[in-house]
């Protein structure tokens, strides 16, 4: 099964997450099919906190990909930011 989930990167105590499309059998930070965004929970000042390619996520969802709970929450948050901004 194909899933869209977060893969952790960054330094110790400074996490940075890539939003990736991957086979569910692959490791969390392992091989992936496509990178469709990122989430930076430690963003400060003018740094971008969240970027998502919604058209690519919709493409993968139409092909049967499942979103993780966290990715679902972030996509909703990104959608509300787009409407407000």
PyMOL commands that set and color helices and strands:
alter all, ss='L'
color gray80, all
select helices_A, chain A and resi 54-62+69-84
alter helices_A, ss='H'
color red, helices_A
select strands_A, chain A and resi 2-11+14-23+34-39+50-52+66-67
alter strands_A, ss='S'
color yellow, strands_A
deselect
rebuild
show_as cartoon
